[in-house]
């Protein structure tokens, strides 16, 4: 179990000079790899797919993530000015997976080779810098929001429309310092309650990664005592 809490929202793919993917199904746009709607998934025609993104100078990454993607393994290669800085394997962690590089690396070319047992499809991809917050308090609140609704006939029979059941997560942070408060405020302002991203509450083998949207945040209560330390809460809901 990690002693930190990570969110993946600073996606450098949005600023890539070029994104190439193959072999794509006809009419599929590689830019949909970073589109926030998982329904805009990128479909490939084979069980092996290659995604390449390139940037100019000054781009740095420390993480690569795949959301709503079923695969067996993926090879990640990071290059800078033609030199390979890293090459290694990423393995699935459920429907959402995150891979952390050994360090923050400059990157002007990233290649992700995905291998699966069936034609590959990717709901969302992240390549960029993750944001770490301190471990939240013990006993986070998690649950399921049932979004389907039902009616009853005069005879009492139930009918209605089933809709996706969404995971929720609520956590509390105690005694965070001013730098952490500033980083949280930057995160809240960046995603607000509208931009889906990946949330890593614990290691994936303990708690699956959540692709969701922030639903509650922004209140910081100063603790009694010397110095500036704060208590705050955050909440998320699964996004599609």
For each residue, the residues with C-beta under 8 A, 3 or more apart:
1: 202 203 206
2: 5 6 135 200 202 203
3: 135
4: 132 133 134 135
5: 2 132 133 134 135 136 171 200 201
6: 2 98 130 131 132 133 199 200
7: 130 131 133 187 197 198 199 200
8: 11 63 65 98 126 128 130 131 197 198 199 200
9: 131 187 190 191 195 197 198
10: 128 129 130 131 190
11: 8 14 34 126 127 128 197
12: 15 16 53 55 59 60 61 107 127 128 129
13: 16 19 33 34 53 125 126 127 128
14: 11 34
15: 12 55 59
16: 12 13 19 53 54 55
17: 54 55 56
18: 53 54
19: 13 16 30 31 33 51 52 53 54
20: 30 51 52 53
21: 24 28 30 33 42 44 49 50 51 52
22: 44 49 50
23: 44 45 46 49
24: 21 28 30 42 43 44 45
25: 28 43 44 45
26:
27:
28: 21 24 25 32 42 43
29: 32 42
30: 19 20 21 24 33 42 51
31: 19 34 35
32: 28 29 35 40 41 42
33: 13 19 21 30 42 51 122 124 125
34: 11 13 14 31 124 125 126
35: 31 32 40 124
36: 124 195 196 197 239
37: 40 240
38: 41 67 68 123 124 211 239 240
39: 240
40: 32 35 37
41: 32 38 68 121 122 123 124
42: 21 24 28 29 30 32 33 121 122
43: 24 25 28 119 120 121
44: 21 22 23 24 25 49 119 120 121
45: 23 24 25 119
46: 23 49 119 120
47: 115 116 117 118 119 120
48: 113 114 115 116 120
49: 21 22 23 44 46 113 114 116 120 122
50: 21 22 111 112 113 114
51: 19 20 21 30 33 111 112 113 114 122 125
52: 19 20 21 109 110 111 112
53: 12 13 16 18 19 20 109 110 127
54: 16 17 18 19 108 109 110
55: 12 15 16 17 58 59 107 108 109
56: 17 59 108
57: 108
58: 55 106
59: 12 15 55 56 106 107 108
60: 12 104 105 106 107 129
61: 12 64 78 101 104 105 107 110 127 128 129
62: 100 101 103 104 105 128 129 130
63: 8 98 99 100 101 126 127 128 129 130
64: 61 76 90 98 99 101 110 112 125 126 127
65: 8 96 97 98 99 124 125 126 127 198 209
66: 69 71 74 90 96 97 114 122 124 125 126
67: 38 95 96 97 122 123 124 125 126 198 209 211
68: 38 41 95 96 121 122 123 124 211
69: 66 92 95 96 97 114 120 121 122 123 125
70: 92 95 116 118 121
71: 66 74 92 114 115 116 120
72: 92 115 116 117
73: 89 90 91 92 115
74: 66 71 89 90 91 99 112 113 114 115
75: 87 88 89 90 111 112 113 115
76: 64 86 87 88 89 90 99 101 110 111 112
77: 84 86 87 110 111 112 113
78: 61 84 85 86 87 101 105 107 109 110
79: 82 83 84 85 107 108 109 110 111
80: 83 85 105 106 107 108 109
81: 108
82: 79
83: 79 80
84: 77 78 79 87
85: 78 79 80 105 106 107
86: 76 77 78 101 102 105
87: 75 76 77 78 84
88: 75 76
89: 73 74 75 76
90: 64 66 73 74 75 76 97 99 112
91: 73 74 97
92: 69 70 71 72 73 97
93: 96 97 98 204 205 208 209
94: 97 204 208 209
95: 67 68 69 70 208
96: 65 66 67 68 69 93 198 204 208 209 210 211
97: 65 66 67 69 90 91 92 93 94 204 209
98: 6 8 63 64 65 93 126 130 198 200 204 209
99: 63 64 65 74 76 90
100: 62 63 130
101: 61 62 63 64 76 78 86 104 105
102: 86
103: 62
104: 60 61 62 101 129
105: 60 61 62 78 80 85 86 101
106: 58 59 60 80 85
107: 12 55 59 60 61 78 79 80 85 110 127
108: 54 55 56 57 59 79 80 81
109: 52 53 54 55 78 79 80
110: 52 53 54 61 64 76 77 78 79 107 127
111: 50 51 52 75 76 77 79
112: 50 51 52 64 74 75 76 77 90 125 127
113: 48 49 50 51 74 75 77
114: 48 49 50 51 66 69 71 74 120 122
115: 47 48 71 72 73 74 75
116: 47 48 49 70 71 72 119 120
117: 47 72
118: 47 70
119: 43 44 45 46 47 116
120: 43 44 46 47 48 49 69 71 114 116
121: 41 42 43 44 68 69 70
122: 33 41 42 49 51 66 67 68 69 114 125
123: 38 41 67 68 69 211
124: 33 34 35 36 38 41 65 66 67 68 196 198 211
125: 13 33 34 51 64 65 66 67 69 112 122
126: 8 11 13 34 63 64 65 66 67 98 197 198
127: 11 12 13 53 61 63 64 65 107 110 112
128: 8 10 11 12 13 61 62 63
129: 10 12 60 61 62 63 104
130: 6 7 8 10 62 63 98 100 200
131: 6 7 8 9 10 183 187
132: 4 5 6
133: 4 5 6 7 136 173 176 180 183 184
134: 4 5 173 176 180
135: 2 3 4 5
136: 5 133 140 171 172 173 201
137: 140 171 172 173 174
138:
139:
140: 136 137 169 170 171 172 201
141: 168 169 170 171
142: 167 168 169 170
143: 167 168
144: 165 166 167 168
145: 165 166 167 168 237
146: 165
147: 163 164 165 166
148: 160 161 162 163 165
149: 160 161 163
150: 158 159 160
151: 158 159 160
152: 156 157 158 159
153: 156 157 159
154:
155:
156: 152 153
157: 152 153
158: 150 151 152
159: 150 151 152 153
160: 148 149 150 151
161: 148 149
162: 148
163: 147 148 149
164: 147 240
165: 144 145 146 147 148
166: 144 145 147 237 238
167: 142 143 144 145 210 212 237 238
168: 141 142 143 144 145 215 235 236 237 238
169: 140 141 142 199 201 210 212 235 236
170: 140 141 142 216 233 234 235 236
171: 5 136 137 140 141 201 233 234 235
172: 136 137 140 231 232 233
173: 133 134 136 137 176 180 231 232 233 234
174: 137 231
175: 223 229 230 231
176: 133 134 173 180 181 184 229 230 231 232
177: 180 181 228 229
178: 181 182 228 230
179: 182 183
180: 133 134 173 176 177 183 184
181: 176 177 178 184 185 220 230 232
182: 178 179 185 186
183: 131 133 179 180 186 187
184: 133 176 180 181 187 188 217 220 232 234
185: 181 182 188 189
186: 182 183 189 190
187: 7 9 131 183 184 190 191
188: 184 185 191 192 214 217 218
189: 185 186 192
190: 9 10 186 187 195
191: 9 187 188 194 195 197 213 214
192: 188 189 195 214
193: 213 214 215
194: 191 213
195: 9 36 190 191 192 213
196: 36 124 211 212 213 239
197: 7 8 9 11 36 126 191 211 212 213
198: 7 8 9 65 67 96 98 124 126 209 210 211
199: 6 7 8 169 209 210 211 212 236
200: 2 5 6 7 8 98 130 204 209
201: 5 136 140 169 171 207 210
202: 1 2 206 207
203: 1 2 206 207
204: 93 94 96 97 98 200 207 208 209
205: 93
206: 1 202 203
207: 201 202 203 204
208: 93 94 95 96 204
209: 65 67 93 94 96 97 98 198 199 200 204
210: 96 167 169 198 199 201 236 238
211: 38 67 68 96 123 124 196 197 198 199 238 239
212: 167 169 196 197 199 236 237 238 239
213: 191 193 194 195 196 197 236 237 239
214: 188 191 192 193 217 234 235 236
215: 168 193 235 236 237
216: 170 233 234 235
217: 184 188 214 232 233 234 235
218: 188
219: 232 233
220: 181 184 230 231 232
221: 230 231 232
222: 228 229 230
223: 175 229 230 231
224:
225: 229
226:
227:
228: 177 178 222
229: 175 176 177 222 223 225
230: 175 176 178 181 220 221 222 223
231: 172 173 174 175 176 220 221 223
232: 172 173 176 181 184 217 219 220 221
233: 170 171 172 173 216 217 219
234: 170 171 173 184 214 216 217
235: 168 169 170 171 214 215 216 217
236: 168 169 170 199 210 212 213 214 215
237: 145 166 167 168 212 213 215
238: 166 167 168 210 211 212
239: 36 38 196 211 212 213
240: 37 38 39 164
